Amino acid sequence: MADSKRNFPRSQRKCVHSFIHLLPLRAGRRSVAAPPWCASLEQAGGMVPRLHMHYLYSVVMAILNWTWWRHPGPLRRPVRGAARRSLRWGWLMLLLGVLCADARAQVPGELERQVKAGYLYKFAGYVEWPDGSFARPDSPLVIGVAGADALAEQLEQSVAGHSVNGRAVQVKKVRRGDALAGLHVLYLGALDKMALQEMLAASRGLALLTVSDSDEVYAMGSMINFVMAEDKVRFDVALKPVAQAHIRISARMLLAAYRVQTGGA
């Protein structure tokens, strides 16, 4: 990085840095999400415009420096004035184009998983389960994930070393037909309609917070539903199934919700 700075003019370094900060780190209307261990529900659904920009800047500068000043062949021949500037900016635009394409291709799914994992973790801190929901004072809080193995793996990484109200957090992949007793949160992902109906039916009578990201599943009776609103991942809350499960959601969480249904879903 230091060597790149010595060889590359300051004015052009600043311009490269500006270009990097404008890289489109989102696809469609799905924005870059805050880390899942962020401090609040508001931050969990927020947007972060850049990721690892200092590292990216270093990489771009190193590549440009190596290409323009050290690569053997025609690029080392003396090129002056407008020709040199044209050559440099041509390479710069090519590199930025590759980086932009890569960001568009890789960021959305991964970052959406991160923000949903962040919400699932943070939800637990704003929910009160009835007495008897935990076998012992030191029993872990268990988050089940059905139909979304990648999200489950992301969540496992995010909650490692973290706790909720003094309880360790355990993530469990749930399959069709698995018993739901012992779970405290259940995320319902890409499952067929029959499996969703079975899991929602099995959850009734349990103190189990059910979370979905489909309006159809929300209408079937899930308690919380992820939605895209104002370029952010937000969530709706249906209070009727929450009350039926004898779960209490804090007023602070309800204030952070996009919409709250006081009647049936």
KEVEX-811717 format. One record per residue (C-alpha): residue number from 1; x, y, z; residue in three letters. Coordinates in Angstrom, 1 decimal, always signed. Layout:
{node NUM {X Y Z} "ALA"} ...
This chain:
{node 1 {+0.0 +0.0 +0.0} "MET"} {node 2 {+2.8 +2.4 +1.0} "ALA"} {node 3 {+4.7 +1.6 -2.3} "ASP"} {node 4 {+1.5 +2.2 -4.3} "SER"} {node 5 {+1.1 +5.6 -2.7} "LYS"} {node 6 {+4.7 +6.7 -3.6} "ARG"} {node 7 {+4.3 +5.9 -7.2} "ASN"} {node 8 {+0.7 +7.0 -7.8} "PHE"} {node 9 {+0.0 +10.8 -7.8} "PRO"} {node 10 {-2.0 +12.0 -4.8} "ARG"} {node 11 {-4.7 +13.7 -7.0} "SER"} {node 12 {-5.4 +10.5 -8.8} "GLN"} {node 13 {-5.4 +8.4 -5.6} "ARG"} {node 14 {-8.1 +10.7 -4.2} "LYS"} {node 15 {-10.1 +10.2 -7.4} "CYS"} {node 16 {-9.8 +6.4 -7.2} "VAL"} {node 17 {-10.9 +6.5 -3.6} "HIS"} {node 18 {-14.0 +8.5 -4.6} "SER"} {node 19 {-14.8 +6.0 -7.3} "PHE"} {node 20 {-14.5 +3.1 -4.9} "ILE"} {node 21 {-16.9 +4.7 -2.4} "HIS"} {node 22 {-19.5 +4.9 -5.2} "LEU"} {node 23 {-19.4 +1.1 -6.0} "LEU"} {node 24 {-22.9 -0.2 -6.3} "PRO"} {node 25 {-22.9 -2.6 -3.3} "LEU"} {node 26 {-26.6 -3.5 -3.8} "ARG"} {node 27 {-28.7 -5.1 -6.4} "ALA"} {node 28 {-32.2 -4.0 -7.3} "GLY"} {node 29 {-33.6 -2.5 -4.2} "ARG"} {node 30 {-31.9 -4.7 -1.6} "ARG"} {node 31 {-29.5 -2.6 +0.3} "SER"} {node 32 {-26.4 -3.5 +2.1} "VAL"} {node 33 {-27.3 -4.5 +5.6} "ALA"} {node 34 {-25.7 -3.7 +8.9} "ALA"} {node 35 {-23.8 -6.5 +10.8} "PRO"} {node 36 {-26.1 -9.0 +12.5} "PRO"} {node 37 {-24.6 -8.3 +15.9} "TRP"} {node 38 {-25.5 -4.5 +15.7} "CYS"} {node 39 {-26.7 -2.8 +18.8} "ALA"} {node 40 {-30.4 -2.2 +18.1} "SER"} {node 41 {-33.3 -3.3 +15.9} "LEU"} {node 42 {-33.1 -0.1 +14.0} "GLU"} {node 43 {-29.5 -0.7 +13.2} "GLN"} {node 44 {-30.2 -4.3 +12.3} "ALA"} {node 45 {-32.4 -3.2 +9.4} "GLY"} {node 46 {-30.3 -0.2 +8.4} "GLY"} {node 47 {-28.0 +0.3 +5.5} "MET"} {node 48 {-24.2 +0.5 +5.3} "VAL"} {node 49 {-23.0 +2.0 +2.1} "PRO"} {node 50 {-19.6 +0.5 +2.0} "ARG"} {node 51 {-17.9 -2.8 +3.0} "LEU"} {node 52 {-14.2 -3.1 +3.7} "HIS"} {node 53 {-13.5 +0.0 +1.6} "MET"} {node 54 {-9.9 +0.6 +2.9} "HIS"} {node 55 {-9.0 -3.0 +2.0} "TYR"} {node 56 {-10.6 -2.6 -1.5} "LEU"} {node 57 {-8.8 +0.7 -2.0} "TYR"} {node 58 {-5.5 -1.0 -1.1} "SER"} {node 59 {-6.1 -3.8 -3.6} "VAL"} {node 60 {-7.1 -1.5 -6.4} "VAL"} {node 61 {-4.1 +0.8 -5.9} "MET"} {node 62 {-1.7 -2.2 -5.7} "ALA"} {node 63 {-3.1 -3.7 -8.9} "ILE"} {node 64 {-2.9 -0.4 -10.8} "LEU"} {node 65 {+0.6 +0.3 -9.6} "ASN"} {node 66 {+1.8 -3.1 -10.5} "TRP"} {node 67 {+0.1 -3.0 -13.9} "THR"} {node 68 {+1.2 +0.4 -15.0} "TRP"} {node 69 {+4.7 +0.7 -13.6} "TRP"} {node 70 {+6.1 -2.9 -13.3} "ARG"} {node 71 {+4.4 -5.1 -15.8} "HIS"} {node 72 {+6.9 -6.2 -18.6} "PRO"} {node 73 {+6.0 -5.5 -22.2} "GLY"} {node 74 {+4.4 -2.6 -24.0} "PRO"} {node 75 {+3.1 -1.0 -20.7} "LEU"} {node 76 {+6.7 -0.2 -19.7} "ARG"} {node 77 {+7.5 +1.8 -22.8} "ARG"} {node 78 {+7.6 +5.5 -22.4} "PRO"} {node 79 {+4.1 +6.9 -22.8} "VAL"} {node 80 {+3.6 +10.6 -22.2} "ARG"} {node 81 {+0.8 +13.2 -21.9} "GLY"} {node 82 {-2.7 +12.4 -23.0} "ALA"} {node 83 {-1.8 +8.9 -24.2} "ALA"} {node 84 {-0.5 +7.9 -20.7} "ARG"} {node 85 {-3.5 +9.4 -19.0} "ARG"} {node 86 {-5.9 +7.6 -21.4} "SER"} {node 87 {-4.1 +4.3 -20.8} "LEU"} {node 88 {-4.3 +4.7 -17.0} "ARG"} {node 89 {-7.9 +5.7 -16.8} "TRP"} {node 90 {-8.8 +2.9 -19.3} "GLY"} {node 91 {-7.4 +0.3 -17.0} "TRP"} {node 92 {-9.0 +2.0 -14.0} "LEU"} {node 93 {-12.5 +1.9 -15.6} "MET"} {node 94 {-12.0 -1.8 -16.5} "LEU"} {node 95 {-11.0 -2.7 -13.0} "LEU"} {node 96 {-13.9 -0.7 -11.5} "LEU"} {node 97 {-16.3 -2.4 -13.9} "GLY"} {node 98 {-15.1 -5.8 -12.8} "VAL"} {node 99 {-15.5 -4.9 -9.2} "LEU"} {node 100 {-19.0 -3.5 -9.7} "CYS"} {node 101 {-20.1 -6.6 -11.5} "ALA"} {node 102 {-18.7 -8.8 -8.8} "ASP"} {node 103 {-20.4 -6.7 -6.1} "ALA"} {node 104 {-23.8 -6.9 -7.9} "ARG"} {node 105 {-23.4 -10.7 -8.3} "ALA"} {node 106 {-22.4 -11.6 -4.8} "GLN"} {node 107 {-23.7 -9.0 -2.3} "VAL"} {node 108 {-27.5 -9.2 -2.3} "PRO"} {node 109 {-28.2 -12.8 -1.1} "GLY"} {node 110 {-25.4 -12.8 +1.4} "GLU"} {node 111 {-26.3 -9.4 +2.9} "LEU"} {node 112 {-30.0 -10.2 +3.1} "GLU"} {node 113 {-29.1 -13.3 +5.1} "ARG"} {node 114 {-26.9 -11.2 +7.4} "GLN"} {node 115 {-29.6 -8.7 +8.1} "VAL"} {node 116 {-32.2 -11.4 +8.7} "LYS"} {node 117 {-29.8 -13.3 +11.0} "ALA"} {node 118 {-29.3 -10.0 +12.8} "GLY"} {node 119 {-33.0 -9.6 +13.3} "TYR"} {node 120 {-33.6 -13.2 +14.5} "LEU"} {node 121 {-30.9 -12.7 +17.1} "TYR"} {node 122 {-32.1 -9.3 +18.2} "LYS"} {node 123 {-35.8 -10.3 +18.3} "PHE"} {node 124 {-35.0 -12.7 +21.2} "ALA"} {node 125 {-33.8 -9.8 +23.4} "GLY"} {node 126 {-37.2 -8.0 +23.0} "TYR"} {node 127 {-39.4 -11.0 +23.6} "VAL"} {node 128 {-40.6 -12.5 +27.0} "GLU"} {node 129 {-41.5 -16.1 +27.1} "TRP"} {node 130 {-43.9 -17.5 +29.7} "PRO"} {node 131 {-42.6 -19.4 +32.8} "ASP"} {node 132 {-41.6 -22.9 +32.0} "GLY"} {node 133 {-40.3 -22.1 +28.6} "SER"} {node 134 {-36.8 -22.9 +29.7} "PHE"} {node 135 {-35.9 -26.1 +31.6} "ALA"} {node 136 {-33.2 -24.5 +33.7} "ARG"} {node 137 {-31.9 -21.0 +34.4} "PRO"} {node 138 {-28.9 -21.7 +32.2} "ASP"} {node 139 {-30.8 -23.4 +29.4} "SER"} {node 140 {-29.9 -21.9 +26.0} "PRO"} {node 141 {-32.3 -20.0 +23.8} "LEU"} {node 142 {-32.9 -22.1 +20.7} "VAL"} {node 143 {-33.6 -20.6 +17.3} "ILE"} {node 144 {-34.9 -23.1 +14.8} "GLY"} {node 145 {-34.5 -22.4 +11.0} "VAL"} {node 146 {-36.5 -24.4 +8.5} "ALA"} {node 147 {-36.0 -24.3 +4.8} "GLY"} {node 148 {-33.0 -21.9 +4.9} "ALA"} {node 149 {-29.8 -23.8 +5.6} "ASP"} {node 150 {-27.6 -20.9 +4.4} "ALA"} {node 151 {-29.4 -18.5 +6.9} "LEU"} {node 152 {-28.9 -21.1 +9.7} "ALA"} {node 153 {-25.2 -21.2 +9.0} "GLU"} {node 154 {-25.0 -17.4 +8.9} "GLN"} {node 155 {-26.9 -17.2 +12.2} "LEU"} {node 156 {-24.6 -19.7 +13.8} "GLU"} {node 157 {-21.6 -17.6 +12.9} "GLN"} {node 158 {-23.3 -14.4 +14.1} "SER"} {node 159 {-24.4 -15.6 +17.5} "VAL"} {node 160 {-21.1 -17.5 +18.3} "ALA"} {node 161 {-19.9 -16.1 +21.6} "GLY"} {node 162 {-23.0 -14.0 +22.2} "HIS"} {node 163 {-25.9 -14.4 +24.6} "SER"} {node 164 {-29.5 -13.1 +25.1} "VAL"} {node 165 {-30.4 -12.1 +28.7} "ASN"} {node 166 {-27.5 -14.3 +30.0} "GLY"} {node 167 {-28.5 -17.3 +27.9} "ARG"} {node 168 {-26.4 -18.9 +25.2} "ALA"} {node 169 {-28.0 -19.0 +21.8} "VAL"} {node 170 {-28.3 -22.2 +19.9} "GLN"} {node 171 {-29.2 -22.6 +16.3} "VAL"} {node 172 {-31.0 -25.7 +15.0} "LYS"} {node 173 {-31.9 -26.7 +11.5} "LYS"} {node 174 {-35.4 -27.9 +11.5} "VAL"} {node 175 {-36.8 -30.5 +9.0} "ARG"} {node 176 {-40.3 -31.4 +8.1} "ARG"} {node 177 {-41.7 -33.7 +10.8} "GLY"} {node 178 {-39.3 -32.6 +13.5} "ASP"} {node 179 {-40.7 -31.8 +17.0} "ALA"} {node 180 {-40.8 -28.1 +17.7} "LEU"} {node 181 {-40.9 -28.4 +21.5} "ALA"} {node 182 {-37.8 -26.8 +23.0} "GLY"} {node 183 {-37.6 -24.1 +20.3} "LEU"} {node 184 {-38.1 -20.5 +21.2} "HIS"} {node 185 {-37.9 -18.9 +17.8} "VAL"} {node 186 {-38.7 -20.6 +14.4} "LEU"} {node 187 {-37.9 -19.1 +11.1} "TYR"} {node 188 {-39.9 -20.5 +8.2} "LEU"} {node 189 {-38.1 -20.2 +4.9} "GLY"} {node 190 {-38.4 -21.9 +1.5} "ALA"} {node 191 {-40.8 -24.8 +2.2} "LEU"} {node 192 {-43.8 -26.1 +0.3} "ASP"} {node 193 {-47.2 -25.0 +1.4} "LYS"} {node 194 {-48.1 -28.4 +3.0} "MET"} {node 195 {-44.9 -28.3 +5.1} "ALA"} {node 196 {-45.5 -24.7 +6.2} "LEU"} {node 197 {-49.1 -25.6 +7.2} "GLN"} {node 198 {-47.9 -28.5 +9.2} "GLU"} {node 199 {-45.2 -26.5 +11.0} "MET"} {node 200 {-47.6 -23.7 +11.8} "LEU"} {node 201 {-50.1 -26.1 +13.1} "ALA"} {node 202 {-47.5 -27.8 +15.3} "ALA"} {node 203 {-46.4 -24.5 +16.7} "SER"} {node 204 {-49.8 -23.7 +18.0} "ARG"} {node 205 {-50.0 -24.2 +21.7} "GLY"} {node 206 {-46.3 -23.7 +22.1} "LEU"} {node 207 {-44.6 -20.5 +23.3} "ALA"} {node 208 {-42.8 -20.3 +20.0} "LEU"} {node 209 {-42.1 -17.0 +18.1} "LEU"} {node 210 {-42.7 -17.8 +14.4} "THR"} {node 211 {-41.0 -15.6 +11.7} "VAL"} {node 212 {-41.5 -15.7 +8.0} "SER"} {node 213 {-40.5 -13.7 +4.9} "ASP"} {node 214 {-43.6 -14.4 +2.8} "SER"} {node 215 {-47.0 -12.6 +2.9} "ASP"} {node 216 {-48.6 -15.9 +2.2} "GLU"} {node 217 {-47.1 -17.5 +5.3} "VAL"} {node 218 {-47.9 -14.4 +7.3} "TYR"} {node 219 {-51.5 -14.7 +6.3} "ALA"} {node 220 {-51.4 -18.4 +7.4} "MET"} {node 221 {-50.5 -17.3 +10.9} "GLY"} {node 222 {-46.8 -16.5 +11.4} "SER"} {node 223 {-46.2 -13.8 +14.1} "MET"} {node 224 {-43.5 -11.8 +12.4} "ILE"} {node 225 {-42.9 -11.3 +8.7} "ASN"} {node 226 {-39.9 -9.7 +6.9} "PHE"} {node 227 {-40.7 -7.2 +4.2} "VAL"} {node 228 {-38.7 -4.9 +1.9} "MET"} {node 229 {-39.6 -1.2 +2.6} "ALA"} {node 230 {-37.8 +2.0 +1.7} "GLU"} {node 231 {-34.8 +0.0 +0.5} "ASP"} {node 232 {-34.5 -1.8 +3.8} "LYS"} {node 233 {-35.4 -5.1 +5.3} "VAL"} {node 234 {-38.2 -4.4 +7.8} "ARG"} {node 235 {-40.7 -6.5 +9.7} "PHE"} {node 236 {-44.4 -6.7 +10.4} "ASP"} {node 237 {-45.9 -8.0 +13.6} "VAL"} {node 238 {-49.2 -9.7 +14.1} "ALA"} {node 239 {-50.2 -9.4 +17.8} "LEU"} {node 240 {-53.1 -12.0 +17.8} "LYS"} {node 241 {-51.0 -15.1 +17.3} "PRO"} {node 242 {-48.4 -13.6 +19.6} "VAL"} {node 243 {-51.0 -13.3 +22.4} "ALA"} {node 244 {-52.3 -16.8 +21.7} "GLN"} {node 245 {-48.8 -18.2 +22.3} "ALA"} {node 246 {-48.6 -16.3 +25.6} "HIS"} {node 247 {-45.5 -14.4 +24.4} "ILE"} {node 248 {-44.9 -10.8 +25.2} "ARG"} {node 249 {-43.2 -8.4 +22.7} "ILE"} {node 250 {-41.7 -5.2 +24.1} "SER"} {node 251 {-43.1 -1.9 +23.1} "ALA"} {node 252 {-39.7 -0.9 +21.8} "ARG"} {node 253 {-39.7 -3.7 +19.3} "MET"} {node 254 {-43.2 -2.8 +18.2} "LEU"} {node 255 {-42.1 +0.8 +17.6} "LEU"} {node 256 {-39.3 -0.5 +15.4} "ALA"} {node 257 {-41.8 -2.6 +13.3} "ALA"} {node 258 {-42.9 -1.5 +9.9} "TYR"} {node 259 {-46.5 -2.4 +10.6} "ARG"} {node 260 {-48.3 -3.9 +13.6} "VAL"} {node 261 {-51.6 -5.9 +13.2} "GLN"} {node 262 {-53.7 -5.8 +16.3} "THR"} {node 263 {-56.2 -8.3 +14.9} "GLY"} {node 264 {-55.8 -11.5 +12.9} "GLY"} {node 265 {-53.2 -11.8 +10.3} "ALA"} 
